[in-house]
C-alpha cells in the first residue's frame, strides 16, 4: 500500500492546512480472485441425483452451509443451501430426506467471475439474500465465496491498512 500525501483539508480548524500521509491509496481493488487465492479453490460439490439426506451429511461432514450441484459436464446446475433444506422439509416433511437434489436445489444460481470486486459481490448477496456464490471462469467452477469469506478478507485488509498507518506514524 502507498500513501497519498497530496491531501489538503481543514486541520485543527485552519482551512487549507496540509496534512501529509493521511489518505490510503490502494494498489489494487479487492477482487474475487484475491479472496479465492487466499482461501483456496477447493469446492465441495455433489451430483443432482444424490438424495437430500446425502447432501445434509456432506454439509455436516465439511462444516459448510452450501454445496454446489454439478451436472454431467461439470458445470454448475444448482446449489443447495441450508435455506433449501428448510424449504424441502416444510414442503415434504420427513419424506424430504429421500428427494433427489434436482427436486429441491436452487436452480437459478448466481455466479461471479474472478475479476469482480468484493463490493459488487456483497451488494449482489445482500440484494439476492444469499450467502454463497460460486466462482465460474469459462463455464467451469473455480471456487466459491461466502459472505464470511468477504468479511474475513475485508478485516484482513483493514488490519494491513492499520499496521501501515501505525508504521507511518511511528516513523514520522
C-alpha positions as CSV (number, residue, x, y, z in Angstrom):
1,X,0.0,0.0,0.0
2,X,1.2,3.5,-0.7
3,X,0.0,6.8,0.9
4,X,-1.2,9.8,-0.9
5,X,0.5,12.8,0.6
6,X,-1.1,15.4,-1.6
7,X,-4.2,16.0,0.6
8,X,-5.4,19.4,1.5
9,X,-8.0,19.6,4.3
10,X,-9.1,21.5,7.3
11,X,-6.9,20.5,10.2
12,X,-7.4,22.0,13.7
13,X,-10.0,24.5,12.3
14,X,-7.4,26.0,9.9
15,X,-8.7,25.7,6.3
16,X,-6.1,24.7,3.7
17,X,-3.6,23.3,6.2
18,X,-1.8,20.5,4.5
19,X,-2.0,17.0,6.1
20,X,0.6,14.5,4.9
21,X,0.1,10.8,4.6
22,X,-3.5,10.6,5.8
23,X,-5.2,9.0,2.8
24,X,-4.6,5.4,1.9
25,X,-4.4,4.7,-1.8
26,X,-4.9,1.0,-2.6
27,X,-2.6,-0.6,-5.1
28,X,-5.3,-3.0,-6.2
29,X,-9.0,-3.3,-5.8
30,X,-10.2,-6.2,-3.7
31,X,-11.3,-8.8,-6.2
32,X,-12.9,-12.3,-6.0
33,X,-9.6,-13.7,-7.4
34,X,-7.7,-12.2,-4.4
35,X,-10.2,-13.7,-2.0
36,X,-10.2,-17.2,-3.7
37,X,-6.4,-17.1,-3.9
38,X,-6.2,-16.6,-0.1
39,X,-8.9,-19.0,1.0
40,X,-8.2,-21.8,-1.6
41,X,-10.0,-23.1,-4.6
42,X,-11.5,-26.3,-3.1
43,X,-15.2,-26.5,-3.6
44,X,-17.4,-29.3,-2.2
45,X,-19.7,-30.5,-4.9
46,X,-22.4,-33.1,-5.3
47,X,-24.5,-34.6,-8.2
48,X,-28.1,-33.8,-8.7
49,X,-29.1,-37.5,-8.3
50,X,-27.9,-37.5,-4.7
51,X,-30.5,-37.5,-2.0
52,X,-31.2,-34.7,0.3
53,X,-30.1,-37.0,3.2
54,X,-26.7,-37.5,1.5
55,X,-26.3,-33.7,0.9
56,X,-27.1,-33.0,4.6
57,X,-24.4,-35.5,5.6
58,X,-21.9,-33.8,3.2
59,X,-22.7,-30.3,4.6
60,X,-22.2,-31.6,8.2
61,X,-19.0,-33.5,7.4
62,X,-17.4,-30.5,5.8
63,X,-19.0,-28.0,8.2
64,X,-20.3,-25.8,5.4
65,X,-23.6,-24.1,4.6
66,X,-24.0,-24.8,0.9
67,X,-22.9,-27.4,-1.6
68,X,-22.6,-26.8,-5.4
69,X,-24.5,-29.2,-7.6
70,X,-22.6,-30.1,-10.8
71,X,-24.1,-31.6,-14.0
72,X,-22.5,-34.3,-16.1
73,X,-20.4,-31.7,-17.9
74,X,-19.0,-30.5,-14.5
75,X,-20.9,-27.2,-15.0
76,X,-22.9,-25.6,-12.1
77,X,-26.5,-26.5,-12.4
78,X,-27.6,-25.7,-8.9
79,X,-26.7,-25.0,-5.3
80,X,-28.2,-26.5,-2.1
81,X,-28.1,-24.3,1.0
82,X,-29.5,-24.6,4.5
83,X,-32.4,-22.5,3.4
84,X,-33.3,-25.0,0.6
85,X,-33.2,-27.8,3.2
86,X,-35.7,-25.9,5.4
87,X,-38.0,-25.3,2.4
88,X,-37.8,-29.0,1.5
89,X,-38.8,-30.1,5.0
90,X,-41.6,-27.6,5.0
91,X,-43.0,-28.9,1.7
92,X,-42.3,-32.7,2.0
93,X,-41.9,-33.3,5.7
94,X,-39.7,-36.2,6.7
95,X,-40.0,-37.5,3.1
96,X,-37.7,-34.7,2.0
97,X,-34.7,-36.8,3.0
98,X,-35.4,-39.2,0.1
99,X,-35.8,-36.5,-2.5
100,X,-33.2,-36.1,-5.2
101,X,-31.3,-32.8,-5.1
102,X,-32.6,-32.0,-8.6
103,X,-36.0,-31.6,-6.9
104,X,-35.1,-29.3,-4.0
105,X,-32.0,-27.4,-5.0
106,X,-31.9,-23.8,-6.2
107,X,-31.6,-23.9,-10.0
108,X,-31.1,-20.3,-10.8
109,X,-27.6,-19.9,-9.3
110,X,-26.0,-16.5,-9.1
111,X,-22.3,-16.9,-10.1
112,X,-19.4,-14.5,-10.4
113,X,-16.1,-14.2,-12.1
114,X,-12.7,-13.7,-10.6
115,X,-12.4,-10.2,-11.9
116,X,-15.5,-8.9,-10.0
117,X,-15.0,-6.8,-6.9
118,X,-15.8,-7.9,-3.4
119,X,-18.0,-4.8,-3.0
120,X,-20.1,-5.8,-6.1
121,X,-20.5,-9.4,-4.8
122,X,-21.5,-8.1,-1.3
123,X,-24.2,-6.0,-2.9
124,X,-25.5,-8.9,-5.0
125,X,-25.5,-11.2,-2.0
126,X,-27.4,-8.6,0.1
127,X,-29.9,-7.8,-2.7
128,X,-30.4,-11.5,-3.6
129,X,-30.5,-12.7,0.1
130,X,-27.9,-15.4,-0.4
131,X,-24.6,-16.1,1.4
132,X,-22.7,-18.3,-1.1
133,X,-21.7,-17.6,-4.7
134,X,-19.8,-20.0,-7.0
135,X,-16.9,-18.5,-8.9
136,X,-17.0,-19.5,-12.6
137,X,-14.5,-18.9,-15.4
138,X,-15.1,-20.2,-18.9
139,X,-18.1,-22.2,-17.7
140,X,-16.1,-24.1,-15.1
141,X,-16.3,-23.9,-11.4
142,X,-13.0,-22.4,-10.0
143,X,-14.0,-21.6,-6.4
144,X,-16.8,-20.4,-4.1
145,X,-17.1,-17.3,-2.0
146,X,-19.2,-16.9,1.1
147,X,-20.2,-13.7,2.8
148,X,-18.0,-14.8,5.7
149,X,-15.0,-15.0,3.3
150,X,-15.6,-11.5,2.1
151,X,-15.9,-10.2,5.7
152,X,-12.8,-12.0,6.7
153,X,-10.9,-10.6,3.8
154,X,-12.1,-7.1,4.4
155,X,-10.9,-7.4,8.0
156,X,-7.5,-8.6,6.9
157,X,-7.2,-5.6,4.5
158,X,-8.2,-3.2,7.3
159,X,-5.6,-4.8,9.6
160,X,-3.0,-4.3,6.9
161,X,-4.0,-0.6,6.5
162,X,-4.0,-0.1,10.2
163,X,-0.5,-1.6,10.5
164,X,0.7,0.6,7.7
165,X,-0.7,3.7,9.4
166,X,0.9,2.7,12.7
167,X,4.2,2.2,11.0
168,X,3.9,5.6,9.2
169,X,3.1,7.4,12.4
170,X,5.9,5.8,14.3
171,X,8.4,6.7,11.5
172,X,7.3,10.3,11.4
